[in-house]
């Protein structure tokens, strides 16, 4: 049976492009992608200064109050503010929460540089939205699945983003990490696979591990992280065990001498940086070594 005019209008997405004042644009409540004042944002700001905002932002009427909620274009908004622009072009769409989440994630996953934490929370958000919908939704098409058909959302997401189901699951596991440890993953201080294993530790165990890593200035290998995971599952992991595991010699490990900073701070000028302190220590040790050699040669 042909759709009635009313049904067709109901299924169509209403799209409007308007110039909106920046102070009327609010960040998406569950936005997992970070906007940082880095070189890329600076270059975007300079481009907007010269040519304006070439690609409109995407927003929907703010479900939590006045104005509009940004779905895509958080970086363009911040760069525009930086450039002194108070009004930007915006595509206004009527989207429900699940459609908005999927559109927000899809638009941001196209970026070249995405941090592990951003992928982790983006994948989790989209998976949850897909499961609630029972369909795949993007901005141009809606592919509906019969409600009685079971959908493997992880498999579907994997196809969309070019990742295996296992890799999608690993990224989602990262959302169980303490923020401090997840920051270390983003900064490349902890490798991805050990971080996945650490995510299985209880919060208190992660807190103890973080304190050990901070104190000892070391991070676990994959085998060490797997060992801690097994002990956590057995209920035998405590701070002493974490210390012992982290003190195990790693392959190709370079011997390090650790000195508490506060034990030497009184000997350095207050304005000395860490790099200056290290260089001075190296210089003094070298001079001491040369004196010792000179004495032996006499």
C-alpha positions as CSV (number, residue, x, y, z in Angstrom):
1,X,0.0,0.0,0.0
2,X,1.3,3.5,-0.9
3,X,2.3,5.8,1.9
4,X,-0.1,8.6,2.7
5,X,1.2,12.2,2.4
6,X,1.1,12.5,6.2
7,X,3.2,9.3,6.6
8,X,5.8,10.5,4.0
9,X,6.1,13.9,5.7
10,X,6.6,12.1,9.1
11,X,9.4,10.0,7.7
12,X,11.3,12.8,6.1
13,X,14.0,14.6,8.0
14,X,13.5,18.4,8.0
15,X,16.7,20.2,7.1
16,X,17.2,23.9,7.6
17,X,20.5,25.9,7.3
18,X,20.6,29.1,9.4
19,X,23.2,31.5,10.7
20,X,23.3,30.9,14.5
21,X,25.0,33.0,17.1
22,X,27.7,31.0,18.9
23,X,26.3,31.7,22.3
24,X,23.2,29.8,21.3
25,X,25.2,26.7,20.4
26,X,25.7,24.2,23.2
27,X,28.1,21.2,23.2
28,X,26.6,17.7,22.8
29,X,26.0,16.3,26.3
30,X,27.8,13.0,25.7
31,X,30.4,14.3,23.3
32,X,33.6,12.1,23.7
33,X,35.9,13.9,21.4
34,X,38.2,16.5,23.0
35,X,38.7,20.0,21.5
36,X,42.2,21.1,22.3
37,X,44.0,24.4,21.6
38,X,46.6,22.8,19.5
39,X,48.3,23.5,16.1
40,X,45.4,22.0,14.2
41,X,42.8,24.2,15.9
42,X,45.1,27.2,15.3
43,X,45.3,26.4,11.5
44,X,41.5,26.0,11.4
45,X,41.1,29.3,13.1
46,X,43.4,31.0,10.5
47,X,41.4,29.4,7.7
48,X,38.1,30.6,9.2
49,X,39.6,34.1,9.5
50,X,40.5,34.2,5.8
51,X,37.5,32.3,4.3
52,X,34.9,31.9,7.0
53,X,33.2,28.6,8.0
54,X,33.0,26.7,4.7
55,X,31.3,23.6,6.1
56,X,28.2,24.3,8.2
57,X,27.9,22.8,11.7
58,X,25.2,20.2,12.4
59,X,22.9,20.8,15.3
60,X,19.4,20.0,16.6
61,X,17.0,22.0,18.8
62,X,18.5,21.8,22.3
63,X,16.5,19.1,24.1
64,X,17.7,20.5,27.5
65,X,16.7,24.1,27.0
66,X,17.1,27.1,24.8
67,X,19.3,27.3,21.7
68,X,20.7,24.3,19.8
69,X,22.8,21.3,20.6
70,X,25.9,20.7,18.4
71,X,26.1,17.3,16.9
72,X,29.1,17.9,14.5
73,X,31.3,20.9,14.5
74,X,32.6,21.5,18.0
75,X,36.1,22.3,16.7
76,X,34.7,24.7,14.1
77,X,32.7,26.5,16.8
78,X,35.8,26.9,19.1
79,X,38.0,28.0,16.1
80,X,35.3,30.6,15.2
81,X,35.2,31.9,18.7
82,X,39.0,32.2,18.6
83,X,38.8,34.1,15.3
84,X,36.3,36.5,16.8
85,X,33.3,35.4,14.8
86,X,30.1,35.4,16.7
87,X,27.8,33.7,14.1
88,X,28.2,30.5,12.1
89,X,26.2,28.6,9.5
90,X,24.4,25.6,11.0
91,X,22.4,22.8,9.5
92,X,19.4,22.2,11.8
93,X,18.0,18.7,11.9
94,X,15.2,17.2,14.0
95,X,17.0,14.1,15.5
96,X,16.1,11.9,18.4
97,X,18.9,11.0,20.9
98,X,19.9,7.8,19.2
99,X,20.1,9.4,15.7
100,X,22.0,12.3,17.2
101,X,24.6,10.0,18.9
102,X,25.1,8.0,15.7
103,X,25.5,11.2,13.6
104,X,27.9,12.7,16.1
105,X,30.1,9.7,16.3
106,X,30.1,9.1,12.5
107,X,31.1,12.7,11.7
108,X,34.0,12.7,14.2
109,X,35.4,9.3,13.4
110,X,36.4,10.7,10.0
111,X,39.1,12.8,11.6
112,X,42.7,11.8,10.9
113,X,43.9,12.0,14.5
114,X,41.7,10.3,17.1
115,X,42.8,9.3,20.6
116,X,42.2,5.8,22.0
117,X,39.9,7.2,24.7
118,X,37.8,9.1,22.0
119,X,37.4,5.9,20.0
120,X,36.5,3.9,23.1
121,X,33.7,6.2,24.2
122,X,32.5,6.9,20.7
123,X,32.2,3.1,19.9
124,X,30.4,2.5,23.2
125,X,28.0,5.3,22.6
126,X,27.2,4.2,19.0
127,X,26.8,0.5,20.0
128,X,24.4,1.5,22.7
129,X,22.4,3.7,20.3
130,X,22.3,0.9,17.7
131,X,21.1,-1.6,20.1
132,X,18.3,0.7,21.3
133,X,17.3,1.4,17.8
134,X,17.5,-2.1,16.3
135,X,18.6,-0.5,13.1
136,X,21.5,1.3,11.5
137,X,21.0,4.9,11.0
138,X,23.1,7.5,9.2
139,X,22.3,11.0,7.9
140,X,21.3,10.0,4.3
141,X,19.6,6.6,4.7
142,X,17.8,4.5,7.2
143,X,18.2,0.7,6.9
144,X,15.6,-0.9,9.1
145,X,16.0,-4.5,10.4
146,X,13.0,-6.6,11.3
147,X,12.4,-6.4,15.1
148,X,12.5,-10.2,15.4
149,X,15.9,-10.4,13.8
150,X,18.8,-10.5,16.2
151,X,21.5,-8.0,15.2
152,X,25.2,-8.2,16.2
153,X,25.8,-4.5,16.7
154,X,29.5,-5.0,17.2
155,X,29.8,-6.8,13.8
156,X,27.7,-4.1,12.1
157,X,29.9,-1.3,13.7
158,X,33.0,-3.1,12.7
159,X,32.0,-3.1,9.1
160,X,31.2,0.6,9.2
161,X,34.5,1.6,10.7
162,X,36.8,-1.0,9.3
163,X,37.7,-2.7,12.6
164,X,37.3,-6.4,13.7
165,X,34.7,-7.3,16.3
166,X,37.6,-8.1,18.7
167,X,39.2,-4.7,18.2
168,X,35.9,-2.9,18.7
169,X,35.4,-4.9,22.0
170,X,39.0,-4.0,23.1
171,X,38.4,-0.3,22.6
172,X,35.1,-0.4,24.5
173,X,37.0,-2.2,27.4
174,X,39.1,1.0,27.7
175,X,36.0,2.9,29.0
176,X,36.5,0.8,32.3
177,X,39.9,2.4,33.0
178,X,40.4,5.1,35.6
179,X,40.7,8.5,33.9
180,X,44.3,8.9,35.0
181,X,45.3,5.6,33.4
182,X,43.3,6.3,30.3
183,X,45.2,9.6,29.9
184,X,48.4,7.6,30.0
185,X,47.1,5.5,27.1
186,X,46.2,8.7,25.1
187,X,49.8,10.0,25.7
188,X,51.3,6.7,24.6
189,X,52.8,6.0,28.0
190,X,50.9,2.7,28.2
191,X,50.5,0.5,25.1
192,X,47.0,-0.4,23.9
193,X,47.0,-4.2,24.6
194,X,48.3,-3.9,28.2
195,X,45.8,-1.2,28.8
196,X,43.0,-3.5,27.7
197,X,44.1,-6.1,30.2
198,X,44.4,-3.5,33.0
199,X,40.8,-2.5,32.3
200,X,39.7,-5.8,33.9
201,X,41.1,-4.8,37.3
202,X,38.8,-3.4,40.0
203,X,38.9,0.3,40.5
204,X,40.8,0.1,43.7
205,X,43.4,-2.2,42.1
206,X,43.8,0.2,39.2
207,X,44.3,3.0,41.7
208,X,47.0,1.0,43.5
209,X,48.6,0.2,40.1
210,X,48.6,3.9,39.1
211,X,50.3,4.9,42.3
212,X,53.0,2.2,41.8
213,X,53.5,3.4,38.2
214,X,53.8,7.0,39.3
215,X,56.2,6.2,42.1
216,X,58.4,3.8,40.2
217,X,58.1,5.6,36.8
218,X,57.3,2.4,34.9
219,X,54.4,0.8,33.0
220,X,53.4,-2.9,32.7
221,X,54.2,-5.0,29.7
222,X,51.4,-7.2,28.2
223,X,52.5,-10.2,30.1
224,X,52.6,-8.3,33.4
225,X,49.2,-6.8,32.8
226,X,47.8,-10.3,32.0
227,X,49.3,-11.6,35.2
228,X,47.6,-8.9,37.2
229,X,44.3,-9.6,35.5
230,X,44.5,-13.3,36.4
231,X,45.4,-12.5,40.0
232,X,42.5,-10.0,40.2
233,X,40.1,-12.6,38.9
234,X,41.4,-15.1,41.5
235,X,41.1,-12.5,44.3
236,X,44.8,-12.6,45.1
237,X,46.0,-9.2,43.7
238,X,47.0,-6.6,46.3
239,X,49.4,-3.7,46.3
240,X,52.4,-5.9,47.3
241,X,51.7,-8.2,44.4
242,X,51.5,-5.3,42.1
243,X,54.9,-4.1,43.3
244,X,56.5,-7.5,42.8
245,X,55.0,-7.9,39.3
246,X,56.1,-4.4,38.3
247,X,59.7,-5.0,39.6
248,X,60.1,-8.0,37.3
249,X,62.9,-7.4,34.8
250,X,61.5,-6.6,31.4
251,X,63.1,-7.7,28.1
252,X,65.7,-5.2,26.9
253,X,65.1,-3.2,30.1
254,X,67.7,-0.4,30.6
255,X,68.9,-0.1,34.2
256,X,67.7,3.1,35.8
257,X,68.9,4.9,38.9
258,X,65.9,6.6,40.7
259,X,66.4,9.6,43.0
260,X,63.6,11.3,44.9
261,X,63.3,14.8,43.5
262,X,62.8,16.3,47.0
263,X,66.1,14.9,48.3
264,X,68.0,17.1,45.8
265,X,65.7,20.0,45.3
266,X,67.4,22.1,48.0
267,X,70.7,22.0,46.0
268,X,69.3,23.5,42.8
269,X,68.2,27.1,42.0
270,X,64.4,27.4,42.3
271,X,63.9,28.2,38.6
272,X,65.8,25.1,37.4
273,X,63.8,22.8,35.0
274,X,64.0,19.0,35.2
275,X,66.2,19.0,32.1
276,X,68.6,21.5,33.6
277,X,68.9,19.4,36.8
278,X,69.6,16.2,34.8
279,X,72.3,17.9,32.7
280,X,74.0,19.3,35.8
281,X,74.0,15.9,37.5
282,X,75.5,14.3,34.3
283,X,78.1,17.1,34.2
284,X,79.1,16.7,37.9
285,X,79.3,12.9,37.6
286,X,81.5,13.2,34.5
287,X,83.8,15.6,36.3
288,X,84.0,13.3,39.3
289,X,84.9,10.4,37.0
290,X,87.6,12.3,35.3
291,X,89.1,13.3,38.7
292,X,89.1,9.6,39.7
293,X,90.9,8.6,36.5
294,X,93.5,11.4,37.0
295,X,94.3,10.1,40.5
296,X,94.8,6.5,39.3
297,X,97.2,7.7,36.5
298,X,99.5,9.5,39.0
